Amino acid sequence: MSHLSAAQHWGWKIKLPPELPVVTVPRNRKLTDPQRAGIDIRWFNLHPDDIRDGVTSRLRTVGDCSRSERLDAALAVADSAVRSGEVTPTQIRVEALAGPRTGRPAALRVADAVDGRAANPFESVLRAICLEIPGLLVEPQVWVGETGRVDLLDARNNLILEADSWEFHGERSAFVRDVRRYTCFVRLGYAVVRFTWEEVMFEQDYVRAVLTDMVRLGPPWRAPAAA
């Protein structure tokens, strides 16, 4: 078991579950049609140290996902692995440098971006999209004044990005709290952009367009200098 299937095995949160179980087999391994049925096969000669009871090791799993998955899915795995305390950013970078040449640039990009402060894959995927937008530099889970912690903050552009999930914002009390909270951020001089889970996961062109516009428009909402 490997890649996203191994990530699930280790209890990490991922962007979306794989359509089929992912399995890595040696390059010279011959498989019959029945053996191939119902699994996503990856061919690679793993080192014994990369395997734990039939599953790729935690660090190998992060590396495999970093090299083979899109940035948003790979970053969700890496963030979750670091958040669990079972893998460190330094280990991820060392593995990326020591791993196969194929996919190394992608693995290093994940190593550069990984941040265990991300609360969930929703935020990780949104941050991955932000990495594609020139002029946008966001940091996860940052306190803004005394109002509260935001999902993503671009301090240079005075821009707050919120990944709004109905799971945590569906009750009236949560709605009232969020309205007051977002208004407080605006009074402090920030622009607040909110995205739904469906937009971040399945309408990424829209998310990119919004973020590109926000950077292009610039921050006329800057708070006045303190007296």
N, C-alpha and C positions, 0 to 999 in steps of 0.2 A: 504494500500500500504506500502511495507517495503523493506528492503535490497537494492539491486541495483536499483530497481524501485523507491524507495524513494530517493535514492541518485540523480537519474536523476531529480526527482521532485524538489529537493532543488537546482538544477542548477549546481551540481558538475560534474566535468569531471571524467569519469570512463574508465577502461581498455577497455572493450567491453560491449555493451548493452546485457541485459539478453535475452535469447531466448523467454521467456514468461514473462508477468507481474507477479511480485512477491507480494503475499498477505499473511499476517499473520492472522490466525483466532484462537479463543479460542480452547483449547484442547478438550472440550466436544461438540464443535459445529458439528452438523451433516450437511453434504452437499450432495446434490443429484448429480448424474452424470452430468447433464447439468450445475450445478453450478461449478463443478470442471473443466469443459472443458475450455481449452485455458488459464489457469493460473497455476502458480507455487505456490503451497500452503505450507506454513510453519505453524506449530502448536505451539502456545505459548500463555499463559495468560498474556497479556500486562497490565501494570499499566496504569490507566487513564492519568498520567503525561507523559507517553511515546507516546501519540497520539496527533496529531495536525490536526484537520479537516480531519480525515480519513487517515492520513499519519503518520508514525512513526516520532517522533521528530528527530531533527538533530543529537543530541548526541546518541539517541537510534539507529539511522540508522548506524552511524559509528560503534557502538558496534556490531550490528547484522552482518554487513559485515565483521568485524574483526573476529568474531567467526565462520562464516560459509563459507567464501570465501577463496580461495587460497591466500597466502601472497601477491603475486603481485597485484591481483585485490583489496584486502583489503587495501593495502598501497596506491594505487592510490586514493581510496575514502577518506582515512584519510588525505592524503596530500592535496587533493583538499578542504576538509572541513576546514582545518587549514588555507590554503591559502586564503579562502574566508573571513576569519576573524570572522566566525560565531561559530567556535568551537576552543578550545585551547588544546594544548598537555596535559596540566594538567587535564582538564576535561575528555579527552580520557582515561588517566590512571586511574582516579578515577572510571569512568564507568566500565573499565575492571576489576578492583578489586571488585567492588560491584555487577557485573553482574553474570549471572548463572555460576555454576562451569563448566558445559559443554562448552568447547571452551575457557575457561579462559586463558590457556597458549598461545593460538593463539592470543587472544585479547591483552595480555600483550606484545607479540612480536611486534605487530603493534604499541602499545603505545611506546615501546622503540625506534622504527625506524622512527616514523612519523616526517616529516620535511616539513613545508609549503613553504620552498624555492624552492622545486621541481617545475619546470615550467609547467609540464603537465604529464598526465598518462604515456606517453612514457618514460620519465625520471624516474618516480616512479617505473615502472615495471622493468626497467634496474637496478635500485638500489636494488630492491627486489632480483633479481638474484645475485647481488654482495654479498648480505648477506649470501648466501649459500656457498661462496668460502672462505675457510680458508686462512687467511693471507691477505685478501683484506679488506680495510677499507676506504670507499669513503664518500665524503661530497659533497652535491649538490651546484651548482651555486657559484663557487669560482673564484675570480679573480686571474690570474697567471701573476705576474709581471705587466707590463703596456700593455700587448698584448691583453688581453680580459678575459671574464668570460667563464669558461668551465662548461659543464653539470655536470660532476662528476670528482672529483680529489681524488686520493689516494696519499697524500703527502709523506707518508713513502716510497712508491715504485716509486715515481716520475712518476706516471701513470695517464694519462688523458683519460677519456672515453667520447665520444661524441655520442649523439643520433641524427643522421642525418636524417632529414625529407626533402623530396623533396619539400614540401610546402614552406620551408624557404631557400632551397639551390638549387632550380631548375633554376634560372636565371643565365646568364653568369656572371653578376656583383657579385652575391653571390658566385659563383664558384671561381672566381678570388680572392675574399676576403678571402675565406676559405683556399685556397691553401697557400696564404701568411701567414695566421694566424697559420695554423698547422706547417708550416716550422719554424715560430718564436718559437713555443713551443718546437720543437725538438732542436733548437739552444740553448734554455735555459736548456736543459738536460732532457726533458720529453719524454717518449714514448706516442704516441697518438694512441688509438684504436677507430675505428669508427664502429657503428652498424646502420643498417637500421631499420625502423619500423617493416618490415616483419620479420626480424631476431629476434628482441626482443619479438615480440608478438607470433610468430608461430614456431621459430626455436631456442628455448631456450637451447637445448642440445648443439648446436653449440656455442652459446654465453658463456655457462658455460665452454666448452672446451677451448675456446680462453682465457678466464679470468684465468682459472686454469693454462694454459701454461705460461701466463704472470707472474703470481706469482711464478711459479716454476723456470722460467728462471732468475728471479731477475732483478734488475736495473743496468745493466752495462752501461746504458745511463746517469748515474748521471752527473750533471754539475760539472765542476772543481771548487774547493774551490776558493773563492774570494781572490785576492792577498792582 
